[in-house]
Amino acid sequence: MAVIGVSNFTVAIDKRGLRRVQGKKESEGLLTLTGGADTYATGGVALPAKDKFGFLREMTSLVLVEQGAPANSYGTAYVKTAHKLQLFVSHDTAGVTALPMDEEAAAALDAPTTRTWRFVALGW
């Protein structure tokens, strides 16, 4: 199986550069991960190029809020140095105990369902 990559994501920007935060431009929109037969790569999955998010030089932060009501929701982290998205999950499947979030195992994300996140990104 192939690894989830850039081709599995679409970016739709709603607002670009309307606000400045700490001297950086802000963009807002939707990031969609399409389902398929691909697998999650430990260490994160490559995101579309920074210009897809509205930036020419760098993207310094990416905050995601999952849309809809998925059966299981993932915590996310943007890895700036590699321009990747990491997914985290609690391994308490019964929802009884508060466990630390661990990076998702590759096998758990085989053939992911379509996910949509609302994003706010900063960069320039």
C-alpha positions as CSV (number, residue, x, y, z in Angstrom):
1,M,0.0,0.0,0.0
2,A,1.1,3.5,-0.7
3,V,1.6,6.2,2.0
4,I,-0.9,9.0,2.5
5,G,0.6,12.0,0.8
6,V,0.0,15.3,-0.9
7,S,-2.5,13.9,-3.4
8,N,-4.8,12.8,-0.6
9,F,-5.4,16.4,0.5
10,T,-7.3,19.3,-0.8
11,V,-7.1,22.8,0.5
12,A,-9.9,25.4,0.1
13,I,-9.0,28.9,1.3
14,D,-11.9,31.1,2.6
15,K,-9.9,34.1,3.8
16,R,-6.3,35.0,2.8
17,G,-4.2,37.7,4.3
18,L,-7.1,39.7,5.7
19,R,-5.5,39.8,9.2
20,R,-2.0,40.0,10.5
21,V,-1.0,38.2,13.7
22,Q,2.5,39.0,15.2
23,G,3.6,40.3,11.8
24,K,2.4,37.3,9.9
25,K,-0.4,36.8,7.5
26,E,-3.3,34.6,8.4
27,S,-5.3,32.4,6.1
28,E,-8.4,30.3,6.9
29,G,-10.1,27.5,5.1
30,L,-10.8,23.8,4.9
31,L,-8.3,20.9,4.7
32,T,-9.8,17.6,3.5
33,L,-8.1,14.2,3.7
34,T,-9.7,11.9,1.1
35,G,-10.3,8.3,1.9
36,G,-8.7,5.5,0.0
37,A,-6.4,2.5,0.4
38,D,-3.3,4.5,1.5
39,T,-1.7,4.2,5.0
40,Y,-0.5,6.7,7.6
41,A,3.3,7.0,7.8
42,T,4.7,7.3,11.3
43,G,6.2,10.7,11.7
44,G,3.4,12.4,9.8
45,V,2.0,12.8,6.3
46,A,3.2,15.4,3.8
47,L,0.9,18.3,3.3
48,P,0.3,20.2,0.1
49,A,2.8,23.0,-0.7
50,K,2.7,26.1,1.4
51,D,1.4,28.2,-1.5
52,K,-1.8,26.1,-1.4
53,F,-2.4,27.6,2.1
54,G,-1.7,31.1,0.8
55,F,2.0,31.6,1.7
56,L,5.1,32.1,-0.4
57,R,8.0,31.6,2.0
58,E,6.9,29.7,5.1
59,M,4.0,28.5,7.1
60,T,4.8,28.9,10.8
61,S,1.7,27.4,12.4
62,L,-1.4,25.4,11.5
63,V,-4.3,24.9,13.8
64,L,-7.0,22.3,12.8
65,V,-10.5,21.7,14.1
66,E,-12.2,18.6,12.8
67,Q,-15.6,19.2,11.2
68,G,-18.6,16.9,11.4
69,A,-19.0,14.1,13.9
70,P,-16.6,11.4,13.1
71,A,-16.7,8.0,14.9
72,N,-13.2,8.7,16.2
73,S,-11.5,12.1,16.3
74,Y,-7.7,12.6,16.1
75,G,-5.5,15.1,17.8
76,T,-3.3,16.9,15.3
77,A,0.1,18.5,15.3
78,Y,1.8,20.5,12.5
79,V,5.5,19.7,12.1
80,K,6.9,23.0,10.7
81,T,10.4,21.7,9.9
82,A,9.1,18.9,7.7
83,H,5.8,20.5,6.6
84,K,3.9,17.4,7.8
85,L,0.7,16.6,9.7
86,Q,0.9,14.2,12.6
87,L,-2.2,12.4,14.0
88,F,-2.6,11.4,17.6
89,V,-5.2,9.3,19.3
90,S,-6.0,8.1,22.8
91,H,-5.8,4.3,23.0
92,D,-8.6,4.0,25.5
93,T,-11.2,2.6,23.1
94,A,-13.9,2.4,25.8
95,G,-13.5,6.1,26.6
96,V,-13.3,5.4,30.3
97,T,-9.7,6.4,31.2
98,A,-7.9,9.6,30.4
99,L,-4.8,8.3,28.6
100,P,-2.0,10.3,27.0
101,M,-2.2,10.9,23.3
102,D,0.2,8.8,21.2
103,E,1.0,9.1,17.6
104,E,-1.4,6.9,15.6
105,A,-0.1,3.6,14.5
106,A,0.1,3.1,10.7
107,A,-2.2,0.1,10.7
108,A,-5.0,2.0,12.5
109,L,-5.2,4.5,9.6
110,D,-5.2,2.1,6.7
111,A,-7.8,3.2,4.2
112,P,-8.8,6.3,6.1
113,T,-12.3,7.8,5.8
114,T,-12.7,11.3,4.4
115,R,-11.9,13.8,7.1
116,T,-12.4,17.6,6.9
117,W,-10.7,20.1,9.2
118,R,-11.3,23.9,9.5
119,F,-7.8,25.5,9.6
120,V,-6.2,28.7,10.6
121,A,-2.6,29.1,9.4
122,L,0.0,31.8,9.9
123,G,3.0,32.5,7.6
124,W,4.3,34.8,4.9
